[in-house]
Amino acid sequence: MLGAVQRRVGRYVVVNQSRWRGGSTPFTGSLADYRRMVLLHETGHWLGLHHATCPRAGARAPVMQQQSKSLQGCRPNPWPLDREPRSVA
């Protein structure tokens, strides 16, 4: 059982079914945006990225922020910020 988290399993990114269906209360965006965020966040882990924090209140959240747990004052954001993909390259 995966519990309430998403995981990388070998070469696969695995997302918890209940979160996929219902999202997460702290993430105040749409369910479609939540799904995008989760897939990109977990893929970021697969690529070796670590968690990020909200840079300042009202800013778009980094996709590597644990937005499913807390927005830390940021706005929900399903897409990587410009700096996030560069950190993988």
PDB file of N, CA, C and O in Angstrom:
ATOM      1  N   MET A   1       0.839  -1.187   0.000  1.00  0.00           N
ATOM      2  CA  MET A   1       0.000   0.000   0.000  1.00  0.00           C
ATOM      3  C   MET A   1       0.880   1.245   0.000  1.00  0.00           C
ATOM      4  O   MET A   1       1.848   1.328   0.756  1.00  0.00           O
ATOM      5  N   LEU A   2       0.548   2.198  -0.837  1.00  0.00           N
ATOM      6  CA  LEU A   2       1.356   3.398  -0.960  1.00  0.00           C
ATOM      7  C   LEU A   2       1.046   4.458   0.087  1.00  0.00           C
ATOM      8  O   LEU A   2       1.848   5.373   0.276  1.00  0.00           O
ATOM      9  N   GLY A   3      -0.060   4.370   0.756  1.00  0.00           N
ATOM     10  CA  GLY A   3      -0.401   5.404   1.718  1.00  0.00           C
ATOM     11  C   GLY A   3      -0.800   6.690   1.014  1.00  0.00           C
ATOM     12  O   GLY A   3      -1.372   6.645  -0.076  1.00  0.00           O
ATOM     13  N   ALA A   4      -0.511   7.823   1.613  1.00  0.00           N
ATOM     14  CA  ALA A   4      -0.951   9.110   1.085  1.00  0.00           C
ATOM     15  C   ALA A   4       0.144   9.845   0.332  1.00  0.00           C
ATOM     16  O   ALA A   4       0.040  11.055   0.127  1.00  0.00           O
ATOM     17  N   VAL A   5       1.177   9.152  -0.080  1.00  0.00           N
ATOM     18  CA  VAL A   5       2.275   9.816  -0.764  1.00  0.00           C
ATOM     19  C   VAL A   5       2.463   9.237  -2.157  1.00  0.00           C
ATOM     20  O   VAL A   5       1.940   8.174  -2.491  1.00  0.00           O
ATOM     21  N   GLN A   6       3.212   9.954  -2.940  1.00  0.00           N
ATOM     22  CA  GLN A   6       3.610   9.489  -4.258  1.00  0.00           C
ATOM     23  C   GLN A   6       5.031   8.966  -4.134  1.00  0.00           C
ATOM     24  O   GLN A   6       5.760   9.361  -3.224  1.00  0.00           O
ATOM     25  N   ARG A   7       5.428   8.092  -5.032  1.00  0.00           N
ATOM     26  CA  ARG A   7       6.767   7.531  -4.947  1.00  0.00           C
ATOM     27  C   ARG A   7       7.340   7.246  -6.327  1.00  0.00           C
ATOM     28  O   ARG A   7       6.628   7.130  -7.324  1.00  0.00           O
ATOM     29  N   ARG A   8       8.643   7.140  -6.329  1.00  0.00           N
ATOM     30  CA  ARG A   8       9.359   6.618  -7.487  1.00  0.00           C
ATOM     31  C   ARG A   8       9.637   5.157  -7.189  1.00  0.00           C
ATOM     32  O   ARG A   8      10.152   4.812  -6.125  1.00  0.00           O
ATOM     33  N   VAL A   9       9.293   4.311  -8.132  1.00  0.00           N
ATOM     34  CA  VAL A   9       9.538   2.878  -7.990  1.00  0.00           C
ATOM     35  C   VAL A   9      10.366   2.460  -9.201  1.00  0.00           C
ATOM     36  O   VAL A   9       9.840   2.283 -10.300  1.00  0.00           O
ATOM     37  N   GLY A  10      11.677   2.306  -8.977  1.00  0.00           N
ATOM     38  CA  GLY A  10      12.550   1.991 -10.102  1.00  0.00           C
ATOM     39  C   GLY A  10      12.515   3.101 -11.121  1.00  0.00           C
ATOM     40  O   GLY A  10      12.785   4.259 -10.801  1.00  0.00           O
ATOM     41  N   ARG A  11      12.188   2.758 -12.330  1.00  0.00           N
ATOM     42  CA  ARG A  11      12.140   3.779 -13.385  1.00  0.00           C
ATOM     43  C   ARG A  11      10.759   4.403 -13.547  1.00  0.00           C
ATOM     44  O   ARG A  11      10.536   5.180 -14.475  1.00  0.00           O
ATOM     45  N   TYR A  12       9.825   4.068 -12.647  1.00  0.00           N
ATOM     46  CA  TYR A  12       8.454   4.561 -12.729  1.00  0.00           C
ATOM     47  C   TYR A  12       8.168   5.604 -11.658  1.00  0.00           C
ATOM     48  O   TYR A  12       8.701   5.544 -10.550  1.00  0.00           O
ATOM     49  N   VAL A  13       7.324   6.552 -12.010  1.00  0.00           N
ATOM     50  CA  VAL A  13       6.784   7.510 -11.041  1.00  0.00           C
ATOM     51  C   VAL A  13       5.384   7.012 -10.714  1.00  0.00           C
ATOM     52  O   VAL A  13       4.560   6.844 -11.613  1.00  0.00           O
ATOM     53  N   VAL A  14       5.108   6.777  -9.439  1.00  0.00           N
ATOM     54  CA  VAL A  14       3.839   6.212  -9.006  1.00  0.00           C
ATOM     55  C   VAL A  14       3.083   7.257  -8.186  1.00  0.00           C
ATOM     56  O   VAL A  14       3.650   7.894  -7.298  1.00  0.00           O
ATOM     57  N   VAL A  15       1.808   7.421  -8.494  1.00  0.00           N
ATOM     58  CA  VAL A  15       0.971   8.393  -7.803  1.00  0.00           C
ATOM     59  C   VAL A  15      -0.146   7.650  -7.083  1.00  0.00           C
ATOM     60  O   VAL A  15      -0.782   6.766  -7.656  1.00  0.00           O
ATOM     61  N   ASN A  16      -0.380   8.009  -5.831  1.00  0.00           N
ATOM     62  CA  ASN A  16      -1.429   7.410  -5.024  1.00  0.00           C
ATOM     63  C   ASN A  16      -2.802   7.636  -5.674  1.00  0.00           C
ATOM     64  O   ASN A  16      -3.125   8.754  -6.075  1.00  0.00           O
ATOM     65  N   GLN A  17      -3.593   6.584  -5.772  1.00  0.00           N
ATOM     66  CA  GLN A  17      -4.891   6.653  -6.453  1.00  0.00           C
ATOM     67  C   GLN A  17      -5.867   7.610  -5.768  1.00  0.00           C
ATOM     68  O   GLN A  17      -6.571   8.352  -6.452  1.00  0.00           O
ATOM     69  N   SER A  18      -5.925   7.611  -4.447  1.00  0.00           N
ATOM     70  CA  SER A  18      -6.887   8.495  -3.778  1.00  0.00           C
ATOM     71  C   SER A  18      -6.526   9.961  -3.986  1.00  0.00           C
ATOM     72  O   SER A  18      -7.418  10.793  -4.150  1.00  0.00           O
ATOM     73  N   ARG A  19      -5.235  10.295  -3.983  1.00  0.00           N
ATOM     74  CA  ARG A  19      -4.823  11.675  -4.256  1.00  0.00           C
ATOM     75  C   ARG A  19      -5.087  12.027  -5.725  1.00  0.00           C
ATOM     76  O   ARG A  19      -5.485  13.152  -6.027  1.00  0.00           O
ATOM     77  N   TRP A  20      -4.872  11.084  -6.628  1.00  0.00           N
ATOM     78  CA  TRP A  20      -5.127  11.329  -8.045  1.00  0.00           C
ATOM     79  C   TRP A  20      -6.601  11.661  -8.261  1.00  0.00           C
ATOM     80  O   TRP A  20      -6.939  12.566  -9.024  1.00  0.00           O
ATOM     81  N   ARG A  21      -7.468  10.923  -7.582  1.00  0.00           N
ATOM     82  CA  ARG A  21      -8.911  11.132  -7.749  1.00  0.00           C
ATOM     83  C   ARG A  21      -9.416  12.376  -7.034  1.00  0.00           C
ATOM     84  O   ARG A  21     -10.283  13.078  -7.553  1.00  0.00           O
ATOM     85  N   GLY A  22      -8.886  12.658  -5.852  1.00  0.00           N
ATOM     86  CA  GLY A  22      -9.463  13.714  -5.045  1.00  0.00           C
ATOM     87  C   GLY A  22      -8.582  14.906  -4.758  1.00  0.00           C
ATOM     88  O   GLY A  22      -9.044  15.881  -4.165  1.00  0.00           O
ATOM     89  N   GLY A  23      -7.326  14.856  -5.162  1.00  0.00           N
ATOM     90  CA  GLY A  23      -6.418  15.963  -4.896  1.00  0.00           C
ATOM     91  C   GLY A  23      -6.023  16.034  -3.434  1.00  0.00           C
ATOM     92  O   GLY A  23      -6.029  15.026  -2.728  1.00  0.00           O
ATOM     93  N   SER A  24      -5.686  17.211  -2.994  1.00  0.00           N
ATOM     94  CA  SER A  24      -5.223  17.451  -1.637  1.00  0.00           C
ATOM     95  C   SER A  24      -5.797  18.774  -1.162  1.00  0.00           C
ATOM     96  O   SER A  24      -5.773  19.758  -1.901  1.00  0.00           O
ATOM     97  N   THR A  25      -6.310  18.813   0.053  1.00  0.00           N
ATOM     98  CA  THR A  25      -6.943  20.023   0.585  1.00  0.00           C
ATOM     99  C   THR A  25      -6.029  21.251   0.553  1.00  0.00           C
ATOM    100  O   THR A  25      -6.496  22.318   0.154  1.00  0.00           O
ATOM    101  N   PRO A  26      -4.745  21.163   0.951  1.00  0.00           N
ATOM    102  CA  PRO A  26      -3.903  22.363   0.918  1.00  0.00           C
ATOM    103  C   PRO A  26      -3.692  22.942  -0.496  1.00  0.00           C
ATOM    104  O   PRO A  26      -3.485  24.147  -0.643  1.00  0.00           O
ATOM    105  N   PHE A  27      -3.743  22.102  -1.520  1.00  0.00           N
ATOM    106  CA  PHE A  27      -3.573  22.594  -2.890  1.00  0.00           C
ATOM    107  C   PHE A  27      -4.902  23.192  -3.335  1.00  0.00           C
ATOM    108  O   PHE A  27      -5.868  22.462  -3.558  1.00  0.00           O
ATOM    109  N   THR A  28      -4.955  24.518  -3.466  1.00  0.00           N
ATOM    110  CA  THR A  28      -6.221  25.200  -3.728  1.00  0.00           C
ATOM    111  C   THR A  28      -6.523  25.406  -5.210  1.00  0.00           C
ATOM    112  O   THR A  28      -7.522  26.035  -5.558  1.00  0.00           O
ATOM    113  N   GLY A  29      -5.670  24.883  -6.078  1.00  0.00           N
ATOM    114  CA  GLY A  29      -5.938  24.965  -7.518  1.00  0.00           C
ATOM    115  C   GLY A  29      -6.914  23.878  -7.941  1.00  0.00           C
ATOM    116  O   GLY A  29      -7.454  23.156  -7.102  1.00  0.00           O
ATOM    117  N   SER A  30      -7.135  23.766  -9.228  1.00  0.00           N
ATOM    118  CA  SER A  30      -8.054  22.764  -9.768  1.00  0.00           C
ATOM    119  C   SER A  30      -7.472  21.356  -9.644  1.00  0.00           C
ATOM    120  O   SER A  30      -6.268  21.191  -9.446  1.00  0.00           O
ATOM    121  N   LEU A  31      -8.322  20.353  -9.760  1.00  0.00           N
ATOM    122  CA  LEU A  31      -7.865  18.968  -9.737  1.00  0.00           C
ATOM    123  C   LEU A  31      -6.932  18.694 -10.915  1.00  0.00           C
ATOM    124  O   LEU A  31      -5.940  17.981 -10.761  1.00  0.00           O
ATOM    125  N   ALA A  32      -7.235  19.246 -12.082  1.00  0.00           N
ATOM    126  CA  ALA A  32      -6.357  19.066 -13.250  1.00  0.00           C
ATOM    127  C   ALA A  32      -4.971  19.646 -12.973  1.00  0.00           C
ATOM    128  O   ALA A  32      -3.958  19.034 -13.309  1.00  0.00           O
ATOM    129  N   ASP A  33      -4.932  20.838 -12.352  1.00  0.00           N
ATOM    130  CA  ASP A  33      -3.638  21.434 -12.015  1.00  0.00           C
ATOM    131  C   ASP A  33      -2.923  20.629 -10.941  1.00  0.00           C
ATOM    132  O   ASP A  33      -1.702  20.484 -10.989  1.00  0.00           O
ATOM    133  N   TYR A  34      -3.661  20.107  -9.979  1.00  0.00           N
ATOM    134  CA  TYR A  34      -3.048  19.253  -8.953  1.00  0.00           C
ATOM    135  C   TYR A  34      -2.369  18.045  -9.606  1.00  0.00           C
ATOM    136  O   TYR A  34      -1.233  17.704  -9.276  1.00  0.00           O
ATOM    137  N   ARG A  35      -3.074  17.412 -10.528  1.00  0.00           N
ATOM    138  CA  ARG A  35      -2.513  16.237 -11.208  1.00  0.00           C
ATOM    139  C   ARG A  35      -1.251  16.595 -11.980  1.00  0.00           C
ATOM    140  O   ARG A  35      -0.269  15.853 -11.941  1.00  0.00           O
ATOM    141  N   ARG A  36      -1.267  17.721 -12.679  1.00  0.00           N
ATOM    142  CA  ARG A  36      -0.062  18.171 -13.393  1.00  0.00           C
ATOM    143  C   ARG A  36       1.091  18.381 -12.416  1.00  0.00           C
ATOM    144  O   ARG A  36       2.215  17.934 -12.645  1.00  0.00           O
ATOM    145  N   MET A  37       0.778  19.076 -11.315  1.00  0.00           N
ATOM    146  CA  MET A  37       1.808  19.373 -10.322  1.00  0.00           C
ATOM    147  C   MET A  37       2.408  18.097  -9.759  1.00  0.00           C
ATOM    148  O   MET A  37       3.629  17.976  -9.660  1.00  0.00           O
ATOM    149  N   VAL A  38       1.561  17.142  -9.390  1.00  0.00           N
ATOM    150  CA  VAL A  38       2.051  15.892  -8.798  1.00  0.00           C
ATOM    151  C   VAL A  38       2.944  15.140  -9.788  1.00  0.00           C
ATOM    152  O   VAL A  38       4.017  14.665  -9.416  1.00  0.00           O
ATOM    153  N   LEU A  39       2.514  15.032 -11.025  1.00  0.00           N
ATOM    154  CA  LEU A  39       3.330  14.321 -12.020  1.00  0.00           C
ATOM    155  C   LEU A  39       4.671  15.019 -12.236  1.00  0.00           C
ATOM    156  O   LEU A  39       5.709  14.361 -12.302  1.00  0.00           O
ATOM    157  N   LEU A  40       4.653  16.341 -12.345  1.00  0.00           N
ATOM    158  CA  LEU A  40       5.903  17.067 -12.558  1.00  0.00           C
ATOM    159  C   LEU A  40       6.775  17.052 -11.304  1.00  0.00           C
ATOM    160  O   LEU A  40       7.997  16.950 -11.408  1.00  0.00           O
ATOM    161  N   HIS A  41       6.167  17.152 -10.124  1.00  0.00           N
ATOM    162  CA  HIS A  41       6.924  17.103  -8.870  1.00  0.00           C
ATOM    163  C   HIS A  41       7.622  15.757  -8.714  1.00  0.00           C
ATOM    164  O   HIS A  41       8.818  15.704  -8.425  1.00  0.00           O
ATOM    165  N   GLU A  42       6.888  14.688  -8.903  1.00  0.00           N
ATOM    166  CA  GLU A  42       7.485  13.357  -8.738  1.00  0.00           C
ATOM    167  C   GLU A  42       8.504  13.057  -9.831  1.00  0.00           C
ATOM    168  O   GLU A  42       9.498  12.375  -9.580  1.00  0.00           O
ATOM    169  N   THR A  43       8.268  13.559 -11.038  1.00  0.00           N
ATOM    170  CA  THR A  43       9.265  13.410 -12.104  1.00  0.00           C
ATOM    171  C   THR A  43      10.523  14.199 -11.748  1.00  0.00           C
ATOM    172  O   THR A  43      11.636  13.765 -12.045  1.00  0.00           O
ATOM    173  N   GLY A  44      10.346  15.352 -11.116  1.00  0.00           N
ATOM    174  CA  GLY A  44      11.501  16.117 -10.635  1.00  0.00           C
ATOM    175  C   GLY A  44      12.341  15.307  -9.659  1.00  0.00           C
ATOM    176  O   GLY A  44      13.569  15.327  -9.736  1.00  0.00           O
ATOM    177  N   HIS A  45      11.692  14.593  -8.738  1.00  0.00           N
ATOM    178  CA  HIS A  45      12.437  13.702  -7.832  1.00  0.00           C
ATOM    179  C   HIS A  45      13.173  12.635  -8.635  1.00  0.00           C
ATOM    180  O   HIS A  45      14.330  12.321  -8.353  1.00  0.00           O
ATOM    181  N   TRP A  46      12.498  12.083  -9.630  1.00  0.00           N
ATOM    182  CA  TRP A  46      13.097  11.042 -10.464  1.00  0.00           C
ATOM    183  C   TRP A  46      14.357  11.575 -11.144  1.00  0.00           C
ATOM    184  O   TRP A  46      15.316  10.835 -11.370  1.00  0.00           O
ATOM    185  N   LEU A  47      14.341  12.869 -11.467  1.00  0.00           N
ATOM    186  CA  LEU A  47      15.497  13.510 -12.107  1.00  0.00           C
ATOM    187  C   LEU A  47      16.557  13.965 -11.101  1.00  0.00           C
ATOM    188  O   LEU A  47      17.604  14.486 -11.483  1.00  0.00           O
ATOM    189  N   GLY A  48      16.274  13.762  -9.816  1.00  0.00           N
ATOM    190  CA  GLY A  48      17.257  14.086  -8.796  1.00  0.00           C
ATOM    191  C   GLY A  48      17.036  15.394  -8.056  1.00  0.00           C
ATOM    192  O   GLY A  48      17.886  15.795  -7.261  1.00  0.00           O
ATOM    193  N   LEU A  49      15.922  16.067  -8.294  1.00  0.00           N
ATOM    194  CA  LEU A  49      15.647  17.321  -7.600  1.00  0.00           C
ATOM    195  C   LEU A  49      15.103  17.058  -6.200  1.00  0.00           C
ATOM    196  O   LEU A  49      14.505  16.013  -5.942  1.00  0.00           O
ATOM    197  N   HIS A  50      15.314  18.012  -5.304  1.00  0.00           N
ATOM    198  CA  HIS A  50      14.845  17.916  -3.923  1.00  0.00           C
ATOM    199  C   HIS A  50      13.732  18.933  -3.695  1.00  0.00           C
ATOM    200  O   HIS A  50      13.436  19.748  -4.568  1.00  0.00           O
ATOM    201  N   HIS A  51      13.126  18.879  -2.527  1.00  0.00           N
ATOM    202  CA  HIS A  51      12.038  19.793  -2.215  1.00  0.00           C
ATOM    203  C   HIS A  51      12.521  21.236  -2.162  1.00  0.00           C
ATOM    204  O   HIS A  51      13.661  21.525  -1.799  1.00  0.00           O
ATOM    205  N   ALA A  52      11.616  22.124  -2.535  1.00  0.00           N
ATOM    206  CA  ALA A  52      11.867  23.564  -2.507  1.00  0.00           C
ATOM    207  C   ALA A  52      10.873  24.204  -1.536  1.00  0.00           C
ATOM    208  O   ALA A  52       9.905  23.569  -1.116  1.00  0.00           O
ATOM    209  N   THR A  53      11.120  25.451  -1.191  1.00  0.00           N
ATOM    210  CA  THR A  53      10.209  26.193  -0.332  1.00  0.00           C
ATOM    211  C   THR A  53       9.673  27.403  -1.079  1.00  0.00           C
ATOM    212  O   THR A  53      10.217  27.812  -2.105  1.00  0.00           O
ATOM    213  N   CYS A  54       8.619  27.956  -0.555  1.00  0.00           N
ATOM    214  CA  CYS A  54       8.008  29.154  -1.128  1.00  0.00           C
ATOM    215  C   CYS A  54       8.997  30.311  -1.028  1.00  0.00           C
ATOM    216  O   CYS A  54       9.477  30.605   0.067  1.00  0.00           O
ATOM    217  N   PRO A  55       9.316  30.976  -2.138  1.00  0.00           N
ATOM    218  CA  PRO A  55      10.296  32.065  -2.093  1.00  0.00           C
ATOM    219  C   PRO A  55       9.787  33.315  -1.371  1.00  0.00           C
ATOM    220  O   PRO A  55      10.570  34.019  -0.734  1.00  0.00           O
ATOM    221  N   ARG A  56       8.490  33.596  -1.463  1.00  0.00           N
ATOM    222  CA  ARG A  56       7.888  34.743  -0.774  1.00  0.00           C
ATOM    223  C   ARG A  56       6.366  34.636  -0.891  1.00  0.00           C
ATOM    224  O   ARG A  56       5.850  34.038  -1.835  1.00  0.00           O
ATOM    225  N   ALA A  57       5.668  35.209   0.057  1.00  0.00           N
ATOM    226  CA  ALA A  57       4.206  35.173   0.050  1.00  0.00           C
ATOM    227  C   ALA A  57       3.659  35.760  -1.249  1.00  0.00           C
ATOM    228  O   ALA A  57       4.093  36.824  -1.692  1.00  0.00           O
ATOM    229  N   GLY A  58       2.712  35.064  -1.846  1.00  0.00           N
ATOM    230  CA  GLY A  58       2.071  35.528  -3.074  1.00  0.00           C
ATOM    231  C   GLY A  58       2.756  35.099  -4.350  1.00  0.00           C
ATOM    232  O   GLY A  58       2.199  35.265  -5.435  1.00  0.00           O
ATOM    233  N   ALA A  59       3.964  34.545  -4.245  1.00  0.00           N
ATOM    234  CA  ALA A  59       4.682  34.073  -5.437  1.00  0.00           C
ATOM    235  C   ALA A  59       4.088  32.741  -5.898  1.00  0.00           C
ATOM    236  O   ALA A  59       3.419  32.051  -5.129  1.00  0.00           O
ATOM    237  N   ARG A  60       4.336  32.391  -7.145  1.00  0.00           N
ATOM    238  CA  ARG A  60       3.954  31.049  -7.613  1.00  0.00           C
ATOM    239  C   ARG A  60       4.838  30.038  -6.903  1.00  0.00           C
ATOM    240  O   ARG A  60       6.045  30.241  -6.770  1.00  0.00           O
ATOM    241  N   ALA A  61       4.240  28.966  -6.454  1.00  0.00           N
ATOM    242  CA  ALA A  61       4.998  27.924  -5.759  1.00  0.00           C
ATOM    243  C   ALA A  61       5.913  27.202  -6.745  1.00  0.00           C
ATOM    244  O   ALA A  61       5.514  26.962  -7.885  1.00  0.00           O
ATOM    245  N   PRO A  62       7.121  26.854  -6.333  1.00  0.00           N
ATOM    246  CA  PRO A  62       7.948  25.975  -7.168  1.00  0.00           C
ATOM    247  C   PRO A  62       7.263  24.614  -7.287  1.00  0.00           C
ATOM    248  O   PRO A  62       6.626  24.160  -6.337  1.00  0.00           O
ATOM    249  N   VAL A  63       7.385  23.976  -8.418  1.00  0.00           N
ATOM    250  CA  VAL A  63       6.755  22.661  -8.567  1.00  0.00           C
ATOM    251  C   VAL A  63       7.388  21.650  -7.601  1.00  0.00           C
ATOM    252  O   VAL A  63       6.752  20.654  -7.254  1.00  0.00           O
ATOM    253  N   MET A  64       8.623  21.890  -7.165  1.00  0.00           N
ATOM    254  CA  MET A  64       9.272  20.981  -6.226  1.00  0.00           C
ATOM    255  C   MET A  64       8.922  21.297  -4.763  1.00  0.00           C
ATOM    256  O   MET A  64       9.413  20.625  -3.855  1.00  0.00           O
ATOM    257  N   GLN A  65       8.090  22.296  -4.532  1.00  0.00           N
ATOM    258  CA  GLN A  65       7.551  22.537  -3.193  1.00  0.00           C
ATOM    259  C   GLN A  65       6.507  21.461  -2.914  1.00  0.00           C
ATOM    260  O   GLN A  65       5.823  21.022  -3.839  1.00  0.00           O
ATOM    261  N   GLN A  66       6.372  21.035  -1.688  1.00  0.00           N
ATOM    262  CA  GLN A  66       5.367  20.027  -1.335  1.00  0.00           C
ATOM    263  C   GLN A  66       4.003  20.712  -1.232  1.00  0.00           C
ATOM    264  O   GLN A  66       3.464  20.894  -0.140  1.00  0.00           O
ATOM    265  N   GLN A  67       3.460  21.087  -2.386  1.00  0.00           N
ATOM    266  CA  GLN A  67       2.206  21.830  -2.449  1.00  0.00           C
ATOM    267  C   GLN A  67       1.016  21.011  -1.961  1.00  0.00           C
ATOM    268  O   GLN A  67      -0.012  21.575  -1.587  1.00  0.00           O
ATOM    269  N   SER A  68       1.144  19.702  -1.962  1.00  0.00           N
ATOM    270  CA  SER A  68       0.047  18.863  -1.463  1.00  0.00           C
ATOM    271  C   SER A  68      -0.025  18.895   0.060  1.00  0.00           C
ATOM    272  O   SER A  68      -1.019  18.459   0.641  1.00  0.00           O
ATOM    273  N   LYS A  69       1.024  19.409   0.715  1.00  0.00           N
ATOM    274  CA  LYS A  69       1.038  19.517   2.178  1.00  0.00           C
ATOM    275  C   LYS A  69       0.792  20.943   2.653  1.00  0.00           C
ATOM    276  O   LYS A  69       0.069  21.159   3.626  1.00  0.00           O
ATOM    277  N   SER A  70       1.396  21.927   1.964  1.00  0.00           N
ATOM    278  CA  SER A  70       1.248  23.328   2.355  1.00  0.00           C
ATOM    279  C   SER A  70       1.737  24.226   1.226  1.00  0.00           C
ATOM    280  O   SER A  70       2.725  23.922   0.558  1.00  0.00           O
ATOM    281  N   LEU A  71       1.036  25.325   1.025  1.00  0.00           N
ATOM    282  CA  LEU A  71       1.485  26.300   0.022  1.00  0.00           C
ATOM    283  C   LEU A  71       2.438  27.331   0.626  1.00  0.00           C
ATOM    284  O   LEU A  71       3.029  28.116  -0.115  1.00  0.00           O
ATOM    285  N   GLN A  72       2.601  27.353   1.934  1.00  0.00           N
ATOM    286  CA  GLN A  72       3.553  28.228   2.634  1.00  0.00           C
ATOM    287  C   GLN A  72       3.382  29.696   2.233  1.00  0.00           C
ATOM    288  O   GLN A  72       4.351  30.456   2.254  1.00  0.00           O
ATOM    289  N   GLY A  73       2.171  30.099   1.871  1.00  0.00           N
ATOM    290  CA  GLY A  73       1.925  31.483   1.455  1.00  0.00           C
ATOM    291  C   GLY A  73       2.024  31.710  -0.042  1.00  0.00           C
ATOM    292  O   GLY A  73       1.691  32.789  -0.531  1.00  0.00           O
ATOM    293  N   CYS A  74       2.478  30.701  -0.773  1.00  0.00           N
ATOM    294  CA  CYS A  74       2.573  30.813  -2.237  1.00  0.00           C
ATOM    295  C   CYS A  74       1.219  30.524  -2.893  1.00  0.00           C
ATOM    296  O   CYS A  74       0.296  30.013  -2.259  1.00  0.00           O
ATOM    297  N   ARG A  75       1.132  30.862  -4.163  1.00  0.00           N
ATOM    298  CA  ARG A  75      -0.032  30.498  -4.973  1.00  0.00           C
ATOM    299  C   ARG A  75       0.208  29.108  -5.549  1.00  0.00           C
ATOM    300  O   ARG A  75       1.348  28.765  -5.861  1.00  0.00           O
ATOM    301  N   PRO A  76      -0.846  28.294  -5.698  1.00  0.00           N
ATOM    302  CA  PRO A  76      -0.669  26.972  -6.301  1.00  0.00           C
ATOM    303  C   PRO A  76      -0.134  27.102  -7.724  1.00  0.00           C
ATOM    304  O   PRO A  76      -0.502  28.023  -8.454  1.00  0.00           O
ATOM    305  N   ASN A  77       0.728  26.179  -8.105  1.00  0.00           N
ATOM    306  CA  ASN A  77       1.360  26.251  -9.419  1.00  0.00           C
ATOM    307  C   ASN A  77       1.700  24.842  -9.903  1.00  0.00           C
ATOM    308  O   ASN A  77       2.480  24.144  -9.256  1.00  0.00           O
ATOM    309  N   PRO A  78       1.130  24.416 -11.027  1.00  0.00           N
ATOM    310  CA  PRO A  78       1.407  23.072 -11.518  1.00  0.00           C
ATOM    311  C   PRO A  78       2.645  22.957 -12.405  1.00  0.00           C
ATOM    312  O   PRO A  78       3.072  21.847 -12.721  1.00  0.00           O
ATOM    313  N   TRP A  79       3.225  24.078 -12.807  1.00  0.00           N
ATOM    314  CA  TRP A  79       4.327  24.054 -13.769  1.00  0.00           C
ATOM    315  C   TRP A  79       5.645  24.437 -13.115  1.00  0.00           C
ATOM    316  O   TRP A  79       5.659  25.231 -12.174  1.00  0.00           O
ATOM    317  N   PRO A  80       6.749  23.886 -13.596  1.00  0.00           N
ATOM    318  CA  PRO A  80       8.064  24.277 -13.050  1.00  0.00           C
ATOM    319  C   PRO A  80       8.320  25.762 -13.275  1.00  0.00           C
ATOM    320  O   PRO A  80       7.962  26.315 -14.314  1.00  0.00           O
ATOM    321  N   LEU A  81       8.940  26.393 -12.296  1.00  0.00           N
ATOM    322  CA  LEU A  81       9.412  27.766 -12.479  1.00  0.00           C
ATOM    323  C   LEU A  81      10.593  27.732 -13.441  1.00  0.00           C
ATOM    324  O   LEU A  81      11.217  26.684 -13.608  1.00  0.00           O
ATOM    325  N   ASP A  82      10.908  28.845 -14.070  1.00  0.00           N
ATOM    326  CA  ASP A  82      11.983  28.886 -15.074  1.00  0.00           C
ATOM    327  C   ASP A  82      13.293  28.281 -14.562  1.00  0.00           C
ATOM    328  O   ASP A  82      13.999  27.606 -15.311  1.00  0.00           O
ATOM    329  N   ARG A  83      13.614  28.518 -13.307  1.00  0.00           N
ATOM    330  CA  ARG A  83      14.901  28.043 -12.769  1.00  0.00           C
ATOM    331  C   ARG A  83      14.918  26.545 -12.511  1.00  0.00           C
ATOM    332  O   ARG A  83      15.994  25.947 -12.468  1.00  0.00           O
ATOM    333  N   GLU A  84      13.755  25.919 -12.339  1.00  0.00           N
ATOM    334  CA  GLU A  84      13.731  24.504 -11.954  1.00  0.00           C
ATOM    335  C   GLU A  84      14.249  23.567 -13.056  1.00  0.00           C
ATOM    336  O   GLU A  84      15.075  22.708 -12.749  1.00  0.00           O
ATOM    337  N   PRO A  85      13.825  23.678 -14.289  1.00  0.00           N
ATOM    338  CA  PRO A  85      14.381  22.777 -15.311  1.00  0.00           C
ATOM    339  C   PRO A  85      15.887  22.995 -15.528  1.00  0.00           C
ATOM    340  O   PRO A  85      16.616  22.052 -15.835  1.00  0.00           O
ATOM    341  N   ARG A  86      16.341  24.237 -15.369  1.00  0.00           N
ATOM    342  CA  ARG A  86      17.776  24.518 -15.549  1.00  0.00           C
ATOM    343  C   ARG A  86      18.624  23.793 -14.524  1.00  0.00           C
ATOM    344  O   ARG A  86      19.781  23.468 -14.791  1.00  0.00           O
ATOM    345  N   SER A  87      18.050  23.531 -13.332  1.00  0.00           N
ATOM    346  CA  SER A  87      18.828  22.862 -12.304  1.00  0.00           C
ATOM    347  C   SER A  87      19.048  21.384 -12.610  1.00  0.00           C
ATOM    348  O   SER A  87      19.868  20.733 -11.962  1.00  0.00           O
ATOM    349  N   VAL A  88      18.326  20.854 -13.589  1.00  0.00           N
ATOM    350  CA  VAL A  88      18.497  19.464 -14.007  1.00  0.00           C
ATOM    351  C   VAL A  88      19.521  19.374 -15.123  1.00  0.00           C
ATOM    352  O   VAL A  88      20.281  18.409 -15.201  1.00  0.00           O
ATOM    353  N   ALA A  89      19.539  20.379 -15.987  1.00  0.00           N
ATOM    354  CA  ALA A  89      20.388  20.335 -17.199  1.00  0.00           C
ATOM    355  C   ALA A  89      21.856  20.269 -16.895  1.00  0.00           C
ATOM    356  O   ALA A  89      22.675  20.227 -17.813  1.00  0.00           O
TER     357      ALA A  89
END
